[in-house]
Amino acid sequence: MRPYLKHVKMQSFGAFSGKVVGPFGPNLNVVFGPNEAGKTTTASFVRGVLFGWEEARGARNTYKPEAADRAGSLFFDDGEGGEVELSRARNAEGLKGDASLVRDIDRETFSTMFSLTSDELRRLRNTTDVTARLLTAGSGTGTSPAHALSVVQGRLAACTSRAASAEESLANLSVQLSEAKEEVARASEIAEGLRRKDKEFHELEPERDSLSERLARLNARIEELAACRARIEKLETERDELAEEHARLTEEQAQVAISARRGRHAAPRELMGLTAAEDRELRDRIDAFADRESKCAHSVELAKSNYSASKAAYEVRMEAPDAREAELRARHQRTAQVVLSIALPLMFVGFGVPVAMHGREISSLSFTALGLGLIAIALFLAAGALVMLFRPSKEQEARKAELQGAQWVMLQDKKKYESCLAEQEALSGEISDFLNAHGLAEASANLRRARTILDEAKDARGDVALLRQRSQAFTARLTSVEEKMTRNAEALARVYAQAHLPSDNATPAALDAKIARKTAQRANLMEAFENTNRTYGELKQELATARGEHTLDEVRMTYQQIRTRYNEALQNFARLLLARRMLETAISAWESKSQPEVYAQASKLMSLMTEGRWVRVYMTGDGHLRVVDSVHNEREPIHLSLGTCQQLYLSLRIALLLAADNVGRAIPILADDILVNFDSARRRGAARALAELAQSRQVIMFTCHEEVVSVLREVSDAANVIELAV
């Protein structure tokens, strides 16, 4: 037994992973399954393992998984009970395993002979292309030798043709070569006569060339001066624009400088020179003072509130109704005491003094003693009244003690209030001194105002910085403009130097005058050149007329071109003769060896597929394929129906596979639904042909049609059916 494919293991291929198809038998195998079951994928996998994975080209499906590389194995029976594994992962790693199984076949041969598809049969049409494809299938080559011989015969006939359309034939080229040779002789005679006139013509040429050269130089100089004039005009315009821009920038810079000076005086100098850190430190000090001021103000308000409360309490005690009544009673009592202490003593004194004086006058001791006694009583009453008057009562003493306590509290609160006021005044002085020392005298010890002034100074500093930046930008722009003005002046000097004008006369008017002089010179020179050129043209026209339509060089070139074409045609004719000889030898050898076997086998298969309707297939001597029916009618494939053409093509492919026994001995024939387009009779005949092929080679038919499976089972009891599920 010869080796054959037993199993297919698609490790990673397309949508399949770890899928196993088989086992296959050594003869006819049918892989049956619905669409998307993996039939075409399996056929592509077998071809990929044997000859390499297809690379991505256009929209063709290469069955490359999204997250893995293509990989898998083919398991072959070696014909002796053993097993051989062929595997492939990456194309760069090559085929792994016993490669001797595929040494007798390559990818092209496999695609041409071992791969049968329904698409290939459907593409056949009743055109001349059918014959070429059938001849290719019958010969096993890319081009039919008979067809190639026919092409060579046609090209040989074209080489010897005398038709006017065959411009490259040897006969026509020979005539053209003779005519060209005669033309060369006539042109040589004419050239000899023209040579004398040409001498005269060339004697005038140096003078013309000299005038032309002088005129060209003068034109170039005038154009150069005109370009200089345009350049000067452009540079002067640029100079004026630069001067205007310089003046504008200078004025704007001056305005910015004035604004900057105003901005620097918008705040005290001390504040304008503050850094960011110093500004933050000053604000922190002001915040600390503000906190102290707030606390001090709170203390003053509290002390003032306490003082006001204690003063009010004191005043309330002083102005209470009971106190006033007691005061009134005390006043009345005092008034009574004062009256008694004054009136009674005065009364007693008033009685006692007269009595005593009367007693002295009368020298009466009793009256005198009585008077003195009354006076003594008066003094005693006055002293008692005074003691009673100045001795306070207990109620008065208690009320007085309360008033004194309230007065003491009031006086303490007053001292506290005055102390807080003094502390507040001292803090205000400290704040004022601090603000004055740091350029914030304008705030007048007002911390809020000081903060406002700091903010204004900060804004002023920002404005000054911005103005300084603007000033620097203006300075840079002014520098750039000045540089441009310098370059402009230098460019003007270069242009005037290019115009060869002295520096003391470098003006547009001087340049215009120079251009006018050059233009006048050009007019005079052009007049002389036109006269010389007119004479030159007349002589040239005479020479051109005498020369005729062709010059000697042109005729000679034409002669050489025709001679070259003639030599090439001779070489091509020799090559075609050699090719015809080689093709005739090859066809003869193939016809004597392989052709009889192939066409005999094809005839047998054609009769088998058509049930004896078409019994013979052969090649004519001139390379045309013929088909003979059962009543000996011959037809070319172009006159057959599409179904019969497909059967003929299939019979030739199978016959060639049967004849090529030494090619791809272990490789299976892969047929992808090639019977689906046949009617029932043709399908059964084609199935018989496949069964015939399966006797000598392994055939694997892929189909999704149950009727195809049934037909194959009918024609071959040994058909091995493998069903695939989606």
C-alpha positions in Angstrom: 0.0 0.0 0.0 1.1 3.6 -0.7 1.0 6.2 2.1 -2.2 8.1 2.7 -3.7 10.7 4.9 -5.5 9.3 8.1 -6.2 12.3 10.4 -6.2 16.1 10.3 -5.7 17.9 13.6 -6.3 21.7 13.4 -4.5 22.9 16.6 -5.3 26.6 15.8 -6.7 27.5 12.4 -9.5 29.9 11.6 -12.4 29.4 14.0 -11.2 25.9 15.1 -9.0 25.0 18.0 -8.0 21.4 18.7 -10.4 20.1 16.0 -9.7 16.6 14.6 -11.1 15.4 11.2 -11.0 11.7 10.2 -10.1 9.0 10.0 -9.7 8.9 6.2 -9.4 5.8 4.1 -6.8 5.1 1.4 -9.4 5.4 -1.4 -12.6 7.4 -1.7 -13.5 9.7 1.3 -16.5 12.0 1.6 -16.5 14.8 4.1 -20.2 15.8 4.6 -21.5 18.7 6.6 -23.6 21.9 6.4 -22.2 25.3 5.5 -19.8 26.7 8.0 -19.0 23.2 9.3 -15.4 23.5 8.2 -15.1 21.7 4.9 -13.3 24.5 3.0 -11.3 25.3 6.1 -10.1 21.7 6.3 -9.0 21.7 2.6 -7.1 25.0 3.1 -5.5 23.6 6.3 -4.2 20.5 4.4 -2.7 22.7 1.7 -1.2 25.1 4.3 0.5 22.4 6.3 2.0 20.8 3.2 3.1 24.0 1.4 2.9 26.9 3.9 0.2 29.2 5.2 -1.1 31.8 2.8 -0.1 35.4 3.5 -2.7 38.2 3.7 -3.5 39.6 0.2 -6.5 41.7 -0.3 -9.7 40.4 1.1 -8.6 36.7 0.9 -9.3 34.6 4.0 -6.0 33.3 5.5 -7.7 31.6 8.4 -5.4 33.3 10.9 -6.9 33.2 14.5 -7.2 36.5 16.3 -5.2 35.6 19.4 -2.9 32.8 18.2 -0.7 31.6 15.3 -1.9 29.0 12.8 -0.7 25.5 13.8 -1.7 21.9 13.3 -0.7 18.4 12.0 -1.4 15.9 9.3 -1.2 12.2 10.3 -0.3 9.8 7.4 -0.3 6.0 7.3 3.1 5.0 5.9 1.7 2.0 4.1 3.4 -0.4 6.5 1.2 0.0 9.6 3.1 3.0 11.0 2.2 6.6 11.3 4.0 9.7 10.1 3.2 13.2 11.4 3.7 16.3 9.4 3.2 19.6 11.3 3.6 23.3 10.8 3.4 26.4 13.0 5.1 29.4 11.5 6.2 29.5 7.9 9.7 30.5 8.9 10.1 27.3 10.8 9.1 25.2 7.8 7.5 21.8 7.7 8.3 19.4 10.6 8.3 15.7 10.2 9.2 13.3 7.4 9.3 15.8 4.4 10.0 12.9 2.0 6.2 12.6 1.6 6.0 15.9 -0.3 9.4 15.8 -2.1 7.7 14.7 -5.3 5.3 17.6 -5.5 5.3 21.4 -5.2 2.6 24.0 -4.5 1.9 24.8 -8.1 1.5 21.2 -9.1 -0.7 20.6 -6.2 -2.9 23.5 -7.1 -3.0 22.5 -10.8 -3.5 18.7 -10.4 -4.6 17.8 -6.9 -7.1 20.5 -6.1 -10.4 20.3 -7.8 -13.0 23.0 -7.0 -16.5 23.7 -8.2 -15.6 27.4 -8.8 -13.0 26.2 -11.4 -15.7 24.3 -13.2 -18.3 27.1 -13.0 -15.8 29.6 -14.5 -15.7 27.6 -17.8 -17.5 29.2 -20.7 -18.2 28.3 -24.4 -15.3 30.5 -25.6 -11.9 29.9 -27.0 -10.6 30.0 -23.4 -12.1 26.6 -22.8 -9.8 25.0 -25.3 -6.7 26.5 -23.8 -7.7 25.4 -20.3 -8.4 21.8 -21.5 -5.1 21.6 -23.4 -3.3 22.9 -20.3 -5.1 20.2 -18.2 -4.2 17.5 -20.8 -0.5 18.4 -21.0 0.2 19.1 -17.4 2.0 22.4 -18.3 0.9 26.1 -17.9 0.6 26.5 -21.7 -0.3 23.9 -24.4 2.7 23.0 -26.5 0.4 22.8 -29.6 -1.0 26.3 -28.8 2.5 27.6 -28.4 3.5 26.0 -31.8 0.6 27.7 -33.4 1.6 31.1 -32.0 5.2 30.5 -33.3 3.9 29.5 -36.8 1.9 32.7 -36.9 4.9 34.9 -36.0 7.0 33.2 -38.6 4.4 33.9 -41.2 4.4 37.5 -40.1 8.2 37.7 -40.6 7.9 36.6 -44.2 4.7 38.5 -45.1 4.7 41.2 -47.9 1.5 42.8 -46.7 1.7 46.5 -46.1 0.4 46.0 -42.5 3.5 43.7 -41.7 5.9 46.6 -41.2 8.5 44.5 -39.4 8.6 41.6 -42.0 11.9 40.8 -43.6 10.6 41.6 -47.1 9.2 45.0 -46.3 12.3 45.9 -44.3 14.5 44.9 -47.2 12.6 47.2 -49.5 12.8 50.1 -47.0 16.5 49.5 -46.6 17.1 49.8 -50.4 15.0 53.0 -50.6 16.9 54.5 -47.7 20.2 53.7 -49.3 19.2 55.6 -52.5 18.0 58.5 -50.5 21.4 58.7 -48.8 23.1 59.0 -52.2 20.8 61.8 -53.4 21.2 63.7 -50.1 25.0 63.5 -50.5 24.9 65.1 -53.9 22.7 67.9 -52.6 24.9 68.4 -49.6 28.0 69.0 -51.8 26.2 71.8 -53.7 25.0 73.4 -50.5 28.5 73.4 -48.9 29.6 76.3 -51.1 26.7 78.4 -50.2 27.1 77.4 -46.6 30.6 78.9 -46.6 29.2 82.3 -47.5 26.5 81.8 -44.9 29.0 81.1 -42.1 31.2 84.0 -43.0 28.3 86.2 -41.9 27.6 84.2 -38.8 30.4 85.6 -36.6 29.3 89.2 -37.1 25.7 88.2 -36.4 26.8 86.3 -33.3 28.9 89.2 -32.1 26.0 91.6 -32.5 23.7 89.1 -30.8 26.1 88.7 -27.9 26.5 92.4 -27.5 22.8 92.9 -27.6 22.3 90.1 -25.1 24.8 91.6 -22.7 23.1 95.0 -23.1 19.7 93.5 -22.5 21.0 91.7 -19.5 22.5 94.9 -18.2 19.3 96.9 -18.8 17.3 94.1 -17.1 19.8 94.2 -14.2 19.5 98.0 -13.9 15.7 97.7 -14.1 15.8 95.1 -11.4 18.1 97.4 -9.3 15.6 100.3 -9.9 12.7 98.1 -8.7 14.8 96.9 -5.7 15.7 100.5 -4.8 12.1 101.6 -5.0 11.2 98.6 -2.7 14.0 99.4 -0.3 13.1 103.1 -0.2 9.5 102.2 0.6 10.7 99.8 3.2 13.0 102.5 4.6 10.1 105.0 4.9 7.9 102.4 6.6 10.7 101.6 9.0 11.3 105.3 9.8 7.5 105.7 10.5 7.5 102.6 12.6 10.6 103.8 14.5 9.0 107.2 15.2 5.8 105.5 16.3 7.7 103.1 18.6 9.8 105.9 20.0 6.6 107.9 20.8 4.9 104.9 22.4 8.0 104.1 24.4 8.1 107.7 25.7 4.4 107.4 26.7 5.1 104.2 28.5 8.1 105.8 30.3 5.8 108.7 31.4 3.2 106.2 32.6 5.9 104.2 34.4 7.2 107.4 36.2 3.6 108.2 37.1 3.1 104.7 38.4 6.3 104.9 40.5 4.9 108.1 42.2 1.5 106.6 42.7 2.6 105.2 46.1 5.3 106.0 48.6 8.8 105.2 47.6 9.2 102.8 50.5 6.2 100.8 49.3 7.2 100.8 45.6 10.5 99.1 46.5 8.9 96.3 48.5 9.5 92.8 47.5 6.9 90.1 47.7 8.3 88.7 50.9 8.6 92.2 52.5 5.0 92.9 51.4 3.8 89.7 53.1 5.8 90.5 56.3 4.4 94.0 56.4 0.9 92.7 56.0 1.5 90.1 58.7 2.7 92.9 61.1 -0.4 95.0 60.2 -2.6 91.9 60.8 -0.9 91.5 64.2 -1.5 95.2 65.0 -5.1 94.8 63.9 -5.6 91.9 66.2 -4.0 93.9 69.1 -6.1 96.9 68.2 -9.3 94.8 68.1 -8.4 93.3 71.6 -7.6 96.8 73.0 -10.8 98.2 71.6 -12.7 95.3 73.1 -11.0 96.0 76.5 -11.9 99.8 76.2 -15.5 99.0 75.4 -15.7 96.5 78.2 -14.1 99.0 80.7 -16.3 101.7 79.4 -19.3 99.5 79.8 -18.3 98.6 83.4 -17.6 102.3 84.2 -20.9 103.4 82.8 -22.7 100.6 84.8 -21.0 101.4 88.1 -21.5 105.2 87.6 -25.2 104.5 86.8 -25.5 102.4 89.9 -23.9 105.1 92.0 -26.2 107.8 90.5 -29.2 105.5 91.0 -28.3 105.1 94.7 -27.9 108.9 94.9 -31.2 109.5 93.3 -33.3 106.8 95.0 -36.7 108.0 96.5 -36.1 106.7 100.1 -32.8 108.4 100.1 -34.4 111.6 99.1 -37.0 111.4 101.8 -34.4 110.5 104.4 -32.4 113.4 103.2 -35.4 115.7 103.5 -36.1 114.5 107.0 -32.5 114.9 107.9 -32.6 118.4 106.4 -35.8 119.2 108.4 -34.3 117.8 111.5 -31.1 119.7 110.9 -33.1 122.8 110.2 -35.0 122.3 113.5 -31.8 121.5 115.3 -30.2 124.6 113.8 -33.2 126.7 114.8 -33.2 125.3 118.2 -29.5 125.5 118.6 -29.6 129.1 117.5 -33.1 130.3 118.6 -33.2 128.9 122.1 -29.6 130.0 122.9 -30.3 133.4 121.5 -33.5 133.6 123.5 -31.8 132.6 126.7 -29.0 134.9 125.8 -31.5 137.6 125.0 -33.1 137.2 128.4 -29.9 136.5 130.3 -27.8 139.4 129.0 -30.4 142.1 130.0 -31.0 140.4 133.2 -27.3 140.2 134.0 -26.8 143.8 132.9 -29.7 144.8 134.9 -28.4 143.0 137.9 -25.0 144.7 137.5 -26.8 147.9 137.1 -28.8 147.4 140.2 -25.9 145.4 141.7 -28.1 142.6 142.3 -26.4 139.3 142.4 -29.5 137.3 141.9 -30.3 139.1 138.8 -26.7 138.9 137.6 -26.5 135.2 138.5 -29.9 134.6 136.9 -28.7 136.4 133.8 -25.4 134.5 133.8 -27.3 131.3 134.4 -29.5 132.0 131.4 -26.4 132.7 129.3 -24.8 129.5 130.6 -28.0 127.6 129.8 -28.0 129.1 126.3 -24.4 128.0 125.8 -25.2 124.6 127.0 -28.2 124.3 124.7 -26.1 125.6 121.8 -23.4 123.0 122.5 -26.0 120.2 122.8 -27.7 121.3 119.6 -24.4 121.4 117.8 -23.5 117.9 119.1 -26.9 116.6 118.0 -26.5 118.4 114.7 -23.2 116.8 113.7 -23.9 113.3 115.1 -25.2 111.1 112.3 -27.9 108.5 112.6 -27.4 104.7 112.0 -29.6 104.9 108.9 -27.5 107.7 107.6 -24.4 105.8 108.3 -25.6 102.7 106.4 -26.7 104.7 103.4 -23.5 106.5 103.5 -21.5 103.3 103.5 -23.5 102.0 100.5 -22.9 105.2 98.6 -19.2 105.0 99.4 -19.0 101.4 98.2 -20.8 102.3 94.9 -18.5 105.3 94.6 -15.4 103.1 95.1 -16.5 100.6 92.5 -17.2 103.6 90.1 -13.8 105.0 90.8 -12.1 101.6 90.2 -14.0 101.2 86.9 -13.1 104.7 85.9 -9.4 104.0 86.6 -9.6 100.8 84.5 -11.4 102.7 81.7 -8.7 105.4 81.8 -6.0 102.7 81.8 -7.5 101.0 78.8 -7.9 104.4 77.1 -4.2 105.1 77.8 -3.2 101.6 76.5 -5.4 102.2 73.4 -3.7 105.6 72.9 -0.3 104.0 73.3 -1.1 101.3 70.8 -2.4 103.9 68.4 0.9 105.8 68.8 2.8 102.6 68.2 0.7 101.8 65.1 1.2 105.3 63.9 5.0 105.1 64.4 5.1 101.8 62.7 3.1 103.0 59.7 5.1 106.2 59.5 8.3 104.2 59.6 7.1 102.0 56.7 5.8 104.6 54.4 2.2 104.3 55.5 1.9 107.7 57.1 -1.0 108.5 54.7 -3.1 105.9 56.5 -3.1 108.1 59.7 -2.8 105.1 62.0 -5.8 103.4 60.2 -4.9 99.8 59.6 -7.7 99.3 57.1 -6.5 102.3 55.2 -3.0 100.9 55.5 -4.1 97.7 53.9 -5.8 99.6 51.1 -2.6 101.6 50.5 -0.6 98.4 50.4 -3.0 97.0 47.9 -2.8 100.1 45.8 1.0 100.0 46.1 1.0 96.4 45.0 -1.2 97.2 42.0 1.1 100.1 41.3 4.1 97.8 41.5 2.4 95.4 39.0 1.6 98.3 36.7 5.1 99.5 36.9 6.5 96.0 36.2 4.1 95.7 33.2 5.1 99.0 31.9 8.7 98.1 32.4 8.1 94.9 30.3 6.3 97.0 27.7 9.3 99.3 27.7 11.7 96.5 27.3 9.5 95.1 24.4 9.5 98.5 22.8 13.3 98.6 23.2 13.6 95.2 21.6 11.3 96.2 18.7 13.2 99.5 18.3 16.5 97.6 18.2 15.0 95.2 15.6 13.7 98.2 13.6 17.1 99.9 13.8 18.8 96.7 12.7 16.4 96.5 9.8 17.1 100.1 8.9 20.8 99.4 9.0 20.4 96.4 6.8 18.1 98.4 4.5 20.8 101.1 4.2 23.4 98.5 3.5 21.2 96.8 0.9 20.6 100.2 -0.8 24.4 100.8 -0.9 24.9 97.3 -2.4 22.2 97.9 -5.1 23.7 101.3 -6.0 27.2 99.6 -6.1 25.7 96.9 -8.4 24.4 99.6 -10.7 28.0 101.1 -10.7 26.8 104.4 -9.4 29.3 106.4 -7.2 28.3 107.1 -3.6 28.0 110.8 -4.2 25.6 110.3 -7.0 23.6 107.3 -5.7 20.1 108.5 -6.4 17.1 107.0 -8.2 17.3 109.9 -10.7 20.9 109.0 -11.6 19.9 105.4 -12.1 17.0 106.4 -14.3 19.3 108.5 -16.4 21.7 105.5 -16.8 18.9 103.2 -17.8 17.8 105.8 -20.4 21.3 105.9 -21.9 21.5 102.1 -22.0 18.1 101.9 -23.7 19.2 104.3 -26.4 22.3 102.2 -27.0 20.2 99.1 -27.3 17.9 100.7 -29.9 20.9 101.6 -32.1 22.4 98.1 -31.6 19.1 96.4 -32.4 18.8 98.3 -35.6 22.3 97.1 -36.7 21.4 93.5 -35.6 18.2 93.5 -37.5 19.9 94.5 -40.7 22.5 91.8 -40.3 19.9 89.2 -39.2 17.8 90.0 -42.2 20.6 89.3 -44.5 21.4 86.1 -42.5 17.8 85.0 -42.6 17.6 85.4 -46.4 20.7 83.4 -46.9 19.5 80.7 -44.4 16.2 80.5 -46.2 17.9 80.0 -49.5 20.1 77.2 -48.1 17.1 75.6 -46.4 15.1 75.6 -49.7 18.1 74.2 -51.5 18.5 71.4 -49.0 15.0 70.0 -49.6 12.9 68.2 -47.0 15.7 66.0 -45.6 19.2 66.6 -44.5 22.0 64.2 -45.0 22.3 63.4 -41.3 18.6 62.6 -41.1 18.7 60.3 -44.1 21.7 58.5 -42.8 20.0 58.1 -39.4 16.9 56.7 -41.0 19.1 54.3 -43.0 20.8 53.1 -39.8 17.5 52.7 -38.0 16.1 50.6 -40.8 19.2 48.5 -41.0 19.1 47.9 -37.2 15.4 46.9 -37.5 16.3 44.5 -40.4 19.1 42.9 -38.3 16.8 42.5 -35.3 14.1 41.0 -37.5 16.7 38.5 -38.9 17.7 37.5 -35.3 14.0 37.1 -34.3 13.3 35.0 -37.3 16.2 32.7 -36.4 14.9 32.4 -32.8 11.4 31.6 -34.0 12.8 28.9 -36.3 14.7 27.4 -33.4 11.6 27.6 -31.2 9.4 25.9 -33.8 12.0 23.1 -34.1 12.1 22.6 -30.3 8.3 22.7 -29.9 7.8 20.2 -32.7 10.4 17.9 -31.1 8.7 18.3 -27.7 5.2 17.7 -29.1 6.4 14.7 -31.0 8.1 13.3 -27.8 5.0 13.9 -25.7 2.7 12.5 -28.3 4.7 9.4 -28.6 4.9 8.8 -24.8 2.4 10.5 -22.5 -0.3 11.7 -24.9 -1.7 8.3 -25.9 -2.0 7.2 -22.3 -3.6 10.4 -21.1 -6.1 10.7 -23.9 -6.9 7.0 -23.8 -7.7 7.3 -20.1 -9.6 10.5 -20.7 -11.7 8.8 -23.4 -12.5 6.0 -21.0 -13.5 8.4 -18.3 -15.5 10.6 -20.6 -17.5 7.5 -21.8 -18.0 6.5 -18.2 -19.3 9.9 -17.1 -21.6 10.3 -20.2 -22.8 6.7 -20.2 -21.3 6.1 -23.6 -22.5 9.2 -25.4 -19.0 10.6 -25.8 -16.5 7.9 -26.4 -13.2 9.4 -27.5 -10.9 12.4 -26.7 -7.9 13.2 -28.8 -5.5 15.9 -30.1 -5.2 16.7 -33.8 -1.9 17.2 -35.5 -2.3 21.0 -35.5 -2.9 21.0 -31.8 -6.7 21.2 -31.6 -8.7 19.1 -29.1 -11.5 17.0 -30.5 -14.3 15.0 -28.8 -16.0 12.1 -30.7 -19.5 10.8 -29.8 -21.0 7.3 -30.1 -21.9 7.9 -33.8 -18.5 9.2 -34.7 -19.4 12.9 -34.8 -16.4 15.1 -33.9 -16.7 18.4 -32.1 -14.4 21.0 -30.7 -14.9 21.9 -27.0 -16.2 25.4 -27.9 -19.2 23.7 -29.5 -20.1 21.6 -26.4 -22.5 22.5 -23.7 -21.1 23.9 -20.4 -21.9 20.7 -18.5 -20.1 18.5 -21.2 -17.2 20.9 -21.1 -17.0 20.5 -17.3 -17.1 16.7 -17.8 -14.3 16.9 -20.4 -12.2 19.0 -18.2 -12.7 16.7 -15.2 -11.9 13.6 -17.3 -8.6 15.2 -18.5 -7.7 16.1 -15.0 -8.4 12.7 -13.7 -6.6 11.0 -16.6 -3.6 13.1 -16.0 -3.6 12.1 -12.3 -3.8 8.5 -13.3 -1.0 8.9 -15.8 1.3 10.8 -13.4 1.8 7.9 -11.0 5.1 9.1 -9.8 3.9 12.6 -8.7 2.5 13.2 -5.2 2.2 9.5 -4.3 1.2 10.2 -0.7 -0.8 13.4 -1.3 -4.6 13.2 -1.4 -6.8 14.6 -4.2 -9.0 17.4 -2.6 -12.3 17.9 -4.5 -14.5 20.7 -3.2 -18.1 20.1 -4.2 -17.3 19.6 -7.9 -20.5 17.5 -8.6 -23.0 20.0 -7.3 -23.5 21.7 -10.8 -24.1 18.5 -12.7 -27.5 17.0 -13.3 -28.2 13.6 -11.9 -26.9 11.7 -15.0 -23.7 13.7 -15.3 -23.3 13.6 -11.5 -23.4 9.8 -11.5 -20.9 9.6 -14.4 -18.5 12.0 -12.6 -18.9 10.0 -9.4 -17.8 6.9 -11.3 -14.8 8.7 -12.6 -13.8 9.8 -9.1 -14.3 6.2 -7.9 -12.0 5.1 -10.7 -9.4 7.6 -9.6 -9.8 6.5 -6.0 -8.7 3.0 -6.9 -5.1 4.3 -7.4 -5.1 7.6 -5.3 -6.7 8.8 -2.1 -9.6 11.1 -2.9 -11.3 13.4 -0.4 -14.6 14.9 -1.6 -16.0 17.9 0.4 -19.8 18.4 0.0 -22.8 19.8 1.8 -25.3 18.0 -0.4 -26.8 14.7 0.7 -27.6 13.7 -3.0 -23.8 13.9 -3.7 -23.1 11.6 -0.8 -25.8 9.1 -1.9 -24.4 9.0 -5.5 -20.8 8.4 -4.2 -22.0 5.6 -2.0 -23.8 4.1 -5.0 -20.8 4.0 -7.2 -18.4 2.9 -4.5 -19.3 0.6 -1.6 -15.9 1.4 0.0 -16.7 5.1 0.2 -15.7 6.5 3.7 -18.2 9.2 4.8 -17.1 11.6 7.6 -19.8 13.9 8.9 -19.0 17.4 10.3 -21.2 19.2 12.7 -21.4 23.0 13.1 
